Amino acid sequence: MFNNIEFAKPEYLYLLIIIPLLGLWYWYKYRKDNADIQISNTESFEATPKSLKQYLYFGLYVFRGLAIALLIIALARPQSTSSRQDVTIEGIDIVMALDVSGSMLAMDLKPDRLEAAKEVAAEFISGRQNDRFGLVIFSGETFTQCPLTTDHVVIKNLFKDVKSGMIEDGTAIGDGLATAVNRLKDSKAVSKVIILLTDGVNNMGSLDPLSSAEIAKVYGIRIYAIGVGTEGTAPYPVQTPFGPDVRYMEVQIDEELLQQVAEMTDGRYFRATSNRKLREIYNEIDQLEKSKIDVTEFSKKKEEFFPFALLAFILITLEVILRNTTFKTVP
Protein backbone atom coordinates (compact mmCIF):
# COMPACT_ATOMS: atom_id res chain seq x y z
CA MET A 1 0.00 0.00 0.00
CA PHE A 2 2.75 2.44 0.92
CA ASN A 3 5.38 1.61 -1.69
CA ASN A 4 7.60 4.50 -2.83
CA ILE A 5 6.38 6.83 -0.06
CA GLU A 6 7.74 10.38 0.00
CA PHE A 7 6.84 13.31 2.26
CA ALA A 8 5.82 16.70 0.86
CA LYS A 9 6.51 18.38 4.25
CA PRO A 10 9.19 16.22 5.87
CA GLU A 11 10.10 18.99 8.35
CA TYR A 12 6.95 18.16 10.36
CA LEU A 13 8.46 14.78 11.22
CA TYR A 14 10.74 16.54 13.69
CA LEU A 15 7.63 16.97 15.86
CA LEU A 16 7.79 13.23 16.60
CA ILE A 17 10.24 14.15 19.35
CA ILE A 18 7.09 15.06 21.30
CA ILE A 19 6.22 11.36 21.71
CA PRO A 20 9.11 10.33 24.02
CA LEU A 21 8.71 13.62 25.93
CA LEU A 22 5.01 12.86 26.48
CA GLY A 23 5.97 9.43 27.72
CA LEU A 24 8.28 10.94 30.33
CA TRP A 25 5.61 13.43 31.34
CA TYR A 26 2.96 10.69 31.78
CA TRP A 27 5.39 8.64 33.87
CA TYR A 28 6.15 11.62 36.09
CA LYS A 29 2.45 12.50 36.39
CA TYR A 30 1.53 8.89 37.31
CA ARG A 31 4.01 8.92 40.19
CA LYS A 32 2.41 12.10 41.56
CA ASP A 33 -1.20 10.94 41.03
CA ASN A 34 -1.30 8.38 43.86
CA ALA A 35 -3.87 9.30 46.53
CA ASP A 36 -2.78 10.01 50.09
CA ILE A 37 -4.27 7.82 52.85
CA GLN A 38 -4.04 8.83 56.50
CA ILE A 39 -2.87 5.54 58.03
CA SER A 40 0.19 4.59 60.03
CA ASN A 41 1.77 2.59 57.18
CA THR A 42 0.93 0.97 53.81
CA GLU A 43 2.54 -2.42 54.32
CA SER A 44 -0.81 -4.20 54.20
CA PHE A 45 -1.44 -2.88 50.68
CA GLU A 46 1.93 -3.83 49.17
CA ALA A 47 1.09 -7.50 48.83
CA THR A 48 -2.19 -6.77 47.04
CA PRO A 49 -1.82 -7.73 43.33
CA LYS A 50 -2.77 -5.22 40.65
CA SER A 51 -5.79 -6.06 38.51
CA LEU A 52 -5.78 -6.38 34.72
CA LYS A 53 -7.86 -3.23 34.51
CA GLN A 54 -5.08 -1.26 36.23
CA TYR A 55 -2.57 -2.41 33.62
CA LEU A 56 -4.97 -1.73 30.74
CA TYR A 57 -5.46 1.79 32.04
CA PHE A 58 -2.00 2.67 30.70
CA GLY A 59 -3.27 1.76 27.23
CA LEU A 60 -5.10 5.10 27.19
CA TYR A 61 -1.76 6.90 27.18
CA VAL A 62 -0.51 4.59 24.42
CA PHE A 63 -3.59 5.39 22.32
CA ARG A 64 -3.02 9.12 22.78
CA GLY A 65 0.68 8.90 21.95
CA LEU A 66 0.03 6.85 18.79
CA ALA A 67 -2.73 9.26 17.72
CA ILE A 68 -0.41 12.25 18.07
CA ALA A 69 2.35 10.43 16.11
CA LEU A 70 -0.10 9.56 13.32
CA LEU A 71 -1.37 13.16 13.13
CA ILE A 72 2.21 14.42 12.81
CA ILE A 73 2.86 11.94 9.97
CA ALA A 74 -0.37 13.09 8.29
CA LEU A 75 0.78 16.73 8.59
CA ALA A 76 4.01 15.75 6.80
CA ARG A 77 1.83 14.76 3.82
CA PRO A 78 3.00 11.28 2.83
CA GLN A 79 2.69 10.72 -0.92
CA SER A 80 3.05 7.58 -3.02
CA THR A 81 4.82 7.98 -6.35
CA SER A 82 4.09 5.92 -9.44
CA SER A 83 6.36 6.38 -12.43
CA ARG A 84 6.74 5.14 -15.96
CA GLN A 85 9.76 5.39 -18.21
CA ASP A 86 9.48 5.16 -21.98
CA VAL A 87 12.82 4.35 -23.65
CA THR A 88 13.31 4.66 -27.38
CA ILE A 89 16.52 3.21 -28.79
CA GLU A 90 17.56 4.03 -32.31
CA GLY A 91 20.41 1.71 -33.24
CA ILE A 92 23.20 2.27 -35.72
CA ASP A 93 23.54 0.31 -38.94
CA ILE A 94 27.11 -0.88 -39.45
CA VAL A 95 28.51 -2.77 -42.43
CA MET A 96 31.97 -4.27 -42.10
CA ALA A 97 33.91 -4.38 -45.38
CA LEU A 98 36.65 -6.96 -44.82
CA ASP A 99 39.63 -7.57 -47.11
CA VAL A 100 40.19 -11.34 -47.61
CA SER A 101 43.04 -11.12 -50.11
CA GLY A 102 46.04 -13.43 -49.81
CA SER A 103 48.14 -10.79 -48.05
CA MET A 104 45.73 -10.96 -45.09
CA LEU A 105 47.46 -14.24 -44.18
CA ALA A 106 50.58 -12.31 -43.08
CA MET A 107 51.49 -13.19 -39.50
CA ASP A 108 52.47 -9.80 -38.09
CA LEU A 109 49.15 -9.98 -36.21
CA LYS A 110 48.43 -13.25 -34.39
CA PRO A 111 47.69 -15.82 -35.64
CA ASP A 112 47.37 -13.80 -38.86
CA ARG A 113 45.78 -10.54 -39.99
CA LEU A 114 42.50 -12.11 -41.13
CA GLU A 115 41.90 -14.19 -38.01
CA ALA A 116 42.81 -11.27 -35.75
CA ALA A 117 40.38 -9.02 -37.66
CA LYS A 118 37.58 -11.61 -37.36
CA GLU A 119 38.15 -12.10 -33.63
CA VAL A 120 38.17 -8.39 -32.75
CA ALA A 121 35.19 -7.67 -35.02
CA ALA A 122 33.17 -10.40 -33.25
CA GLU A 123 33.99 -8.81 -29.87
CA PHE A 124 32.90 -5.42 -31.23
CA ILE A 125 29.56 -6.86 -32.41
CA SER A 126 28.93 -8.50 -29.02
CA GLY A 127 29.26 -5.14 -27.27
CA ARG A 128 26.62 -3.37 -29.40
CA GLN A 129 23.32 -5.11 -28.76
CA ASN A 130 21.12 -2.35 -30.24
CA ASP A 131 22.82 -2.13 -33.63
CA ARG A 132 22.31 -3.94 -36.93
CA PHE A 133 25.38 -5.39 -38.60
CA GLY A 134 26.20 -6.52 -42.12
CA LEU A 135 29.31 -8.12 -43.62
CA VAL A 136 30.85 -7.52 -47.04
CA ILE A 137 34.02 -9.31 -48.08
CA PHE A 138 36.27 -8.36 -50.94
CA SER A 139 39.59 -9.16 -52.60
CA GLY A 140 39.72 -9.19 -56.43
CA GLU A 141 35.90 -9.15 -56.41
CA THR A 142 33.28 -8.57 -53.74
CA PHE A 143 30.07 -10.01 -52.35
CA THR A 144 27.77 -9.69 -49.33
CA GLN A 145 28.46 -12.40 -46.77
CA CYS A 146 25.61 -11.19 -44.53
CA PRO A 147 23.01 -8.42 -45.08
CA LEU A 148 22.07 -6.08 -42.22
CA THR A 149 20.68 -8.07 -39.31
CA THR A 150 20.00 -7.77 -35.59
CA ASP A 151 20.80 -11.47 -35.17
CA HIS A 152 24.32 -11.10 -33.86
CA VAL A 153 24.76 -14.86 -33.42
CA VAL A 154 24.19 -15.41 -37.15
CA ILE A 155 26.67 -12.77 -38.28
CA LYS A 156 29.34 -13.96 -35.86
CA ASN A 157 28.91 -17.51 -37.16
CA LEU A 158 29.25 -16.24 -40.74
CA PHE A 159 32.46 -14.45 -39.71
CA LYS A 160 33.90 -17.83 -38.78
CA ASP A 161 33.37 -19.10 -42.33
CA VAL A 162 35.33 -16.23 -43.91
CA LYS A 163 38.64 -17.40 -45.36
CA SER A 164 41.24 -16.09 -47.75
CA GLY A 165 40.85 -17.61 -51.21
CA MET A 166 37.04 -17.66 -51.12
CA ILE A 167 37.02 -15.34 -54.13
CA GLU A 168 39.49 -14.19 -56.78
CA ASP A 169 42.63 -12.69 -55.28
CA GLY A 170 43.48 -9.00 -55.53
CA THR A 171 42.40 -5.83 -53.70
CA ALA A 172 39.27 -4.13 -55.04
CA ILE A 173 38.75 -1.56 -52.29
CA GLY A 174 36.42 0.61 -54.41
CA ASP A 175 34.11 -2.31 -55.26
CA GLY A 176 34.08 -3.44 -51.62
CA LEU A 177 33.04 0.03 -50.50
CA ALA A 178 30.38 0.28 -53.23
CA THR A 179 28.81 -3.02 -52.13
CA ALA A 180 28.77 -1.84 -48.51
CA VAL A 181 27.18 1.48 -49.53
CA ASN A 182 24.50 -0.42 -51.46
CA ARG A 183 23.62 -2.29 -48.26
CA LEU A 184 23.23 0.96 -46.31
CA LYS A 185 21.76 3.45 -48.76
CA ASP A 186 18.10 2.66 -47.92
CA SER A 187 18.67 2.44 -44.17
CA LYS A 188 16.56 4.68 -41.89
CA ALA A 189 18.96 4.36 -38.95
CA VAL A 190 20.07 7.43 -37.00
CA SER A 191 23.64 6.72 -38.11
CA LYS A 192 25.11 4.64 -40.96
CA VAL A 193 28.69 3.42 -40.78
CA ILE A 194 31.12 1.39 -42.87
CA ILE A 195 34.18 -0.11 -41.17
CA LEU A 196 36.67 -0.78 -43.98
CA LEU A 197 39.56 -3.06 -43.07
CA THR A 198 42.33 -3.71 -45.62
CA ASP A 199 46.07 -4.30 -45.78
CA GLY A 200 46.84 -3.41 -49.37
CA VAL A 201 46.68 -1.09 -52.34
CA ASN A 202 43.65 -0.85 -54.63
CA ASN A 203 44.64 -2.78 -57.76
CA MET A 204 41.43 -4.30 -59.10
CA GLY A 205 37.73 -3.57 -59.52
CA SER A 206 35.52 -1.33 -61.64
CA LEU A 207 35.17 1.57 -59.16
CA ASP A 208 37.96 3.57 -57.58
CA PRO A 209 37.70 4.05 -53.78
CA LEU A 210 37.27 7.85 -53.97
CA SER A 211 34.22 7.51 -56.22
CA SER A 212 32.73 5.00 -53.80
CA ALA A 213 33.44 7.41 -50.94
CA GLU A 214 31.63 10.18 -52.83
CA ILE A 215 28.57 7.95 -53.14
CA ALA A 216 28.77 7.12 -49.43
CA LYS A 217 28.87 10.83 -48.60
CA VAL A 218 25.70 11.44 -50.66
CA TYR A 219 23.84 8.85 -48.57
CA GLY A 220 25.17 10.19 -45.27
CA ILE A 221 27.36 7.16 -44.63
CA ARG A 222 30.49 7.57 -42.51
CA ILE A 223 33.57 5.44 -43.28
CA TYR A 224 36.12 4.34 -40.69
CA ALA A 225 39.13 2.94 -42.54
CA ILE A 226 41.62 0.60 -40.85
CA GLY A 227 44.98 -0.22 -42.43
CA VAL A 228 46.27 -3.54 -41.05
CA GLY A 229 49.96 -4.37 -40.94
CA THR A 230 53.22 -3.55 -39.23
CA GLU A 231 55.76 -1.04 -40.51
CA GLY A 232 58.38 -2.40 -42.93
CA THR A 233 58.12 -6.14 -43.57
CA ALA A 234 55.88 -8.90 -42.24
CA PRO A 235 56.20 -12.72 -42.10
CA TYR A 236 54.10 -14.38 -44.78
CA PRO A 237 53.46 -18.12 -45.35
CA VAL A 238 54.46 -19.42 -48.77
CA GLN A 239 54.35 -22.84 -50.39
CA THR A 240 57.69 -24.08 -51.76
CA PRO A 241 58.71 -27.35 -53.46
CA PHE A 242 60.08 -28.38 -50.07
CA GLY A 243 56.87 -27.60 -48.18
CA PRO A 244 55.41 -24.54 -46.40
CA ASP A 245 57.85 -21.80 -45.47
CA VAL A 246 57.72 -18.30 -44.00
CA ARG A 247 59.20 -15.34 -45.87
CA TYR A 248 59.25 -11.66 -45.07
CA MET A 249 57.29 -9.49 -47.48
CA GLU A 250 57.10 -5.71 -47.69
CA VAL A 251 53.97 -4.19 -46.14
CA GLN A 252 52.20 -1.96 -48.65
CA ILE A 253 49.17 0.00 -47.47
CA ASP A 254 47.86 3.00 -49.41
CA GLU A 255 47.40 5.12 -46.27
CA GLU A 256 46.97 8.36 -48.20
CA LEU A 257 44.04 6.90 -50.12
CA LEU A 258 42.42 5.46 -46.99
CA GLN A 259 42.77 8.80 -45.19
CA GLN A 260 41.06 10.57 -48.10
CA VAL A 261 38.22 8.04 -48.14
CA ALA A 262 37.64 8.50 -44.40
CA GLU A 263 37.91 12.31 -44.41
CA MET A 264 35.49 12.67 -47.34
CA THR A 265 32.74 11.05 -45.23
CA ASP A 266 33.61 12.68 -41.87
CA GLY A 267 35.12 9.41 -40.70
CA ARG A 268 38.64 8.58 -39.53
CA TYR A 269 41.62 6.50 -40.61
CA PHE A 270 43.46 4.15 -38.21
CA ARG A 271 46.58 2.02 -38.51
CA ALA A 272 46.59 -1.34 -36.72
CA THR A 273 50.08 -2.69 -36.26
CA SER A 274 49.20 -5.31 -33.62
CA ASN A 275 46.27 -7.18 -32.08
CA ARG A 276 46.27 -4.76 -29.15
CA LYS A 277 46.21 -1.75 -31.45
CA LEU A 278 43.36 -3.25 -33.47
CA ARG A 279 41.30 -3.68 -30.28
CA GLU A 280 42.03 -0.10 -29.28
CA ILE A 281 40.81 1.10 -32.69
CA TYR A 282 37.54 -0.78 -32.38
CA ASN A 283 37.11 0.56 -28.83
CA GLU A 284 37.58 4.08 -30.16
CA ILE A 285 35.03 3.52 -32.92
CA ASP A 286 32.69 2.15 -30.26
CA GLN A 287 32.99 5.42 -28.36
CA LEU A 288 32.55 7.55 -31.49
CA GLU A 289 29.38 5.74 -32.59
CA LYS A 290 26.90 5.52 -29.73
CA SER A 291 23.23 4.62 -30.11
CA LYS A 292 20.71 7.40 -29.54
CA ILE A 293 18.50 6.83 -26.49
CA ASP A 294 15.42 9.01 -25.87
CA VAL A 295 13.98 8.71 -22.37
CA THR A 296 10.54 10.06 -21.43
CA GLU A 297 9.84 9.88 -17.71
CA PHE A 298 6.33 10.23 -16.29
CA SER A 299 5.57 10.35 -12.57
CA LYS A 300 2.33 10.75 -10.60
CA LYS A 301 2.00 11.53 -6.90
CA LYS A 302 -0.98 10.49 -4.73
CA GLU A 303 -1.71 11.88 -1.25
CA GLU A 304 -1.59 9.13 1.38
CA PHE A 305 -2.26 11.13 4.58
CA PHE A 306 -5.89 9.99 4.95
CA PRO A 307 -5.21 6.48 6.42
CA PHE A 308 -2.93 8.05 9.06
CA ALA A 309 -5.49 10.75 9.95
CA LEU A 310 -8.32 8.20 10.07
CA LEU A 311 -6.41 5.86 12.35
CA ALA A 312 -5.49 8.80 14.64
CA PHE A 313 -9.19 9.78 14.85
CA ILE A 314 -10.17 6.20 15.73
CA LEU A 315 -7.54 6.03 18.51
CA ILE A 316 -8.59 9.40 19.99
CA THR A 317 -12.26 8.40 19.88
CA LEU A 318 -11.48 5.04 21.50
CA GLU A 319 -9.48 6.76 24.24
CA VAL A 320 -12.29 9.24 25.01
CA ILE A 321 -14.92 6.48 25.16
CA LEU A 322 -12.83 4.21 27.40
CA ARG A 323 -11.76 7.09 29.66
CA ASN A 324 -15.40 8.02 30.26
CA THR A 325 -16.77 4.50 30.63
CA THR A 326 -14.59 1.54 31.58
CA PHE A 327 -11.70 3.59 32.99
CA LYS A 328 -13.71 6.48 34.40
CA THR A 329 -12.20 7.84 37.60
CA VAL A 330 -13.96 9.59 40.45
CA PRO A 331 -12.30 12.77 41.70
C-alpha positions, 0 to 999 in steps of 0.5 A: 500500500505504501510503496515508494512513499515520500513526504511533501513536508518532511520537516513536520516529522521533527515533531515526533520528538514530542512522543518520548517527551510525552511518555516521560511526562505521563510517567512523572504525572503517574508517580504524583497521582497516587492518593494520600491515605491517612494511616500509620503505614501501607505495608498491608497494601503492598502485597495486594496484586494489581488487577488487569484493569489497572494495567490496561489503564496505561493503554489510554496513554498509548492510544493518545501517543500513537494518535499524536504520532499519526497526526504528525505523519499526516501533517508531513503529507506522505505521498506515493509515487508511481512512475513510468519510463518510456525508452526509445533506442535508435540503433546504428547500422554498421557494415563491415567491409573486410579484405580477404586477399592473400596478403591478409594471411601475413602473420604480423598480427596473431595468428594472422591478420585475417583471423585477428580481424575476425576475432576483434570484429566479433567482440565489437559486435557482441558489445553493441546489442542495439545495432544492426550489422552486415558483412561484405568481403572483398579481394579481387571481387566482392560479395555480401556475406551477410546483409544487415541483421539484428541477429548477432549470433548469425553474423558472428557464425558467418564471420567464422566461415570467412577465409582467404581464397574464397574469391578471386585474389586482388584488392578491389577496395572501391568495389568493396566500399560500393557493395557496402554502400549499397547495403546501407543506402536505404537504411533509416537508422540514425547513423550509418557506418562502414568499417573498412579493413584492408592491408593493401593497395587498390589494384582491381575492380571497376570503381575507384575508392574515392568515387565509392566514398563520394557515393557514401557521402551522398547517402550520409554514410560515414567510413572508418578505414583501418589499415592492417599491418606492421611497418616495414616487412611482415612474415608471410606463409608461402608454399615451396617445393620443399613444403610450407615456409615463412618469408618476409614481405614488404607491407604496402598500405595506401594510407593516403588513399584510406585517409582521403576516403575517411575524411570525405565522409567525416570518418577517420583512418586508423593504422593497426600494427598489432592485435592490441592496437586493433582492439584499441581502434575498435574501442575508439570507434565504439565510443565515437558511434553511440546509439541514440536513447530518448527517455521520457519519464512520467511520474504521478503523486498520490496523497496518502495522509488519509489512512494516518489521519483516520487511524489517529481519529479512531484512537482518539475516539477510543481513548475518550470512550474508554476514559469516560466508561470503563476507565472512568475515575472519580475525583 
